[in-house]
Structures are given as C-alpha cells and as structure tokens.
Amino acid sequence: MIIKNTIIHKNNFSLIEVLVAMTIITICFGVLMSALSVNIRNTALSQSYITAVLLGKKKLITVVSGLSGNKIRSKNSNDQSGINDQSGINDQSGMNDQSGMNDNESLVGTKKGKFGDNYPEFKWKSIIKKQDKYLYSVVVSIIFERLGAERTVKFKTLCLNEKALKKRNKKDDKKKSGVQQNTPNSGANDTNST
C-alpha cells in the first residue's frame, strides 16, 4: 500500500479565518466610534468654554466700567465677540452708568445673575472688594454645567476709580494753586540780606 502525500490547494477562507477577521474589524470599529464620541463631547465642552470666556470678558468690561465711572455704551459696533447687548449683560448687572455712579460703595459686594434667554445655561457672579480708597479688586466668574459637572471660568483684575481720583487731583491742584498765590516771594528778601 502506497500512500501518496497530496497537497490540497484551496482558494477559499476557512470559517475560523473569517471569524478572526470579523472580530478584529469589530474591535477596531468600536475603538474608532469611542474616539469619535469623545471628540464630539470635547468639542461641545470647548465651545462652552469659548462662550464662557466671551461672556466673561464682556461682563468684566461692564463691571469695571461701572466702577471706574466710565460711561457704558449700550451698543458697541466694534464688538467682534458676536454677543450683542440683548443678552442681558448690561440689563441684569445693575451696573449701568445711568445714575452717575458716584457711590461705588453700592457696587462693593457679591452679585449674581443670568445672561438672559440667549445663554440660559450660563450664570455670572461678581465679587468686588475695596482694596484702597480708589482701588477695587474685581472677580467675575462665569458658571455653566456641562457633562454632568459645574464648570467655572474666573476673571480677576484690579480697577482704579478714575472719576473719583480725577476729582481728588482737581481738589489737590486747587489747593496747591491757592497755597502758591498766598506765599510771599522769598527770593527778593534773600538778595537784600547780604
């Protein structure tokens, strides 16, 4: 009995080869979908942070303008942020300069508010502390909730009350000019004494 070794050439994939290939494709597809999901979530979070920064910048300008005594413009045509004043930033802040803003003591403290219907998920909080007679510490926080967690963007600055400082400087200038007019000319006496 002679047994011949025959080699069978086949052009087909076996069932096991197909199952292994399908498993590899399924795992890769799952990883890619997971990465895409994380990317979409991070993009939405980044968009929220960008909006919070723009809202915070505008709110900080409003607060600082109210403290320094500068008039706040209700509509800024040079605003490149895409946030119009109908967002409630000026209306709900209580810091418009319509009352003259001579009493900055009423601005010192903590204030909270929302940005109106355009940005319902964003809230603001301002903390103003008096550091000196003409200097204020300002902290503006923008609070929003994203991905199940409350997130905060904070802006800190110092503000000089320019209006009150100018009034003080004018009073000092008047006092100095009044003192200089009342003093006798001492140079003439010095030349006669020698």
C-alpha atoms as one frame of an Amber mdcrd trajectory, in Angstrom:
protein
   0.000   0.000   0.000   1.358   3.204  -1.099   0.026   6.386   0.381   0.619
   9.437  -1.617   1.105  12.756   0.014  -1.161  15.040  -1.750  -1.295  18.740
  -1.137  -4.685  20.236  -1.482  -4.654  23.836  -2.671  -7.676  25.777  -1.676
  -8.660  29.254  -2.764 -11.237  29.855  -0.030 -11.022  31.228   3.532 -11.854
  28.935   6.353 -14.588  29.725   8.824 -12.062  30.449  11.580 -10.154  32.946
   9.418 -13.395  34.797   8.657 -14.379  34.889  12.354 -10.956  36.232  13.395
 -11.100  38.947  10.729 -14.621  39.963  11.780 -13.558  40.140  15.436 -10.618
  42.392  14.590 -12.817  44.670  12.473 -15.444  44.863  15.248 -12.859  45.808
  17.883 -11.309  48.482  15.634 -14.735  49.890  14.766 -15.661  50.079  18.480
 -12.424  51.908  19.315 -12.937  54.355  16.454 -16.545  55.053  17.473 -15.483
  55.590  21.079 -12.772  58.034  19.981 -15.288  59.878  17.780 -17.738  60.121
  20.690 -15.050  61.550  22.983 -14.062  64.021  20.255 -17.653  65.252  19.840
 -18.046  65.614  23.612 -14.779  67.561  23.922 -15.771  69.815  21.030 -19.038
  70.711  22.790 -17.120  71.367  26.026 -14.611  73.580  24.197 -17.447  75.527
  22.607 -18.950  76.106  26.059 -15.615  77.360  27.406 -15.217  79.727  24.448
 -18.713  81.111  25.036 -17.956  81.457  28.770 -14.759  83.390  28.026 -16.560
  85.773  25.656 -19.405  86.334  28.121 -16.911  86.790  30.962 -14.897  89.332
  29.013 -17.992  91.369  28.274 -19.236  91.135  31.879 -15.825  92.149  33.253
 -15.808  95.216  30.994 -19.294  96.101  32.241 -18.293  95.763  35.907 -15.007
  97.648  35.533 -16.695 100.419  33.541 -19.252 100.818  36.306 -16.542 101.045
  38.970 -14.237 103.401  37.125 -17.039 105.830  36.381 -16.775 105.481  32.617
 -19.985 105.523  30.636 -21.010 102.127  29.288 -22.102 102.076  25.677 -25.333
 100.194  25.183 -24.470  99.066  21.671 -20.863  98.500  20.655 -20.486  98.367
  16.879 -16.851  97.255  17.232 -17.787  94.155  19.223 -16.287  91.154  17.454
 -17.434  88.603  20.031 -20.822  88.002  18.459 -22.531  88.694  21.774 -25.000
  91.508  21.498 -26.207  93.591  24.386 -29.621  91.938  24.259 -28.045  89.041
  26.148 -28.862  90.782  29.409 -25.306  91.547  30.371 -25.927  95.246  30.920
 -29.594  94.995  31.849 -29.293  92.475  34.686 -25.971  93.545  36.111 -27.182
  96.632  37.937 -24.017  98.407  36.850 -25.208 100.774  34.139 -23.872 104.293
  34.470 -27.257 105.974  34.270 -27.283 107.045  37.910 -23.920 108.799  37.819
 -22.052 106.042  39.675 -20.751 108.440  42.290 -21.338 105.928  45.061 -19.141
 102.912  44.373 -19.888 101.562  47.837 -23.161 100.216  46.455 -21.192  98.177
  43.916 -18.952  96.527  46.518 -20.019  93.011  47.424 -21.256  89.898  45.657
 -23.785  89.993  42.852 -25.243  87.142  40.780 -27.271  86.952  37.618 -28.021
  85.238  34.340 -27.240  86.213  30.779 -30.832  86.131  29.595 -32.627  83.978
  27.068 -29.754  83.814  24.583 -27.495  81.984  27.048 -29.791  80.240  29.550
 -27.192  77.745  30.775 -24.665  80.437  31.728 -24.714  82.381  35.021 -22.386
  85.056  36.341 -21.147  86.058  39.760 -19.133  89.177  40.542 -17.217  89.828
  43.735 -15.990  93.392  44.231 -13.807  94.241  47.216 -12.483  97.652  48.093
  -8.683  97.465  48.367  -7.997 101.160  48.856  -9.840 104.464  48.599  -9.565
 104.401  44.790  -8.697 100.737  44.097 -11.053  97.774  43.820 -10.423  94.049
  43.389 -12.832  92.534  40.863 -13.505  88.817  40.345 -16.025  87.802  37.703
 -16.976  84.120  37.497 -18.925  82.525  34.661 -20.653  79.312  35.771 -22.106
  76.678  33.464 -22.915  72.992  33.623 -21.538  70.614  31.031 -21.087  66.835
  31.017 -22.731  66.498  34.415 -20.317  68.828  36.207 -20.485  72.509  37.123
 -17.644  74.402  35.500 -16.347  77.883  36.271 -14.232  80.395  34.373 -12.829
  83.199  36.567 -11.514  86.620  35.609  -9.577  88.674  38.177  -8.433  92.271
  37.876  -7.854  95.472  39.794  -9.890  98.561  38.970  -8.978 102.160  39.606
 -11.843 104.584  40.184 -10.612 107.191  37.730 -13.566 109.534  38.189 -13.023
 109.853  41.956  -9.264 110.078  41.506  -9.631 112.920  38.983 -11.890 114.786
  41.411  -9.271 114.375  44.137  -6.496 115.550  41.815  -8.537 118.634  40.862
  -9.056 119.448  44.543  -5.323 118.971  45.198  -4.458 121.198  42.243  -6.792
 123.923  43.536  -5.219 123.696  46.986  -1.696 123.894  45.546  -2.532 126.860
  43.336  -4.175 128.618  46.309  -1.138 127.996  48.517   1.277 129.264  45.864
  -0.674 132.521  45.443  -0.699 133.226  49.199   3.018 132.676  49.818   5.263
 135.792  49.683   8.137 135.942  47.244  11.075 134.833  49.362  13.651 135.366
  46.604  13.548 139.179  46.914  14.311 139.047  50.639  17.360 136.853  50.141
  19.134 139.361  47.856  18.707 142.264  50.330  20.021 140.381  53.335  23.635
 140.102  52.125
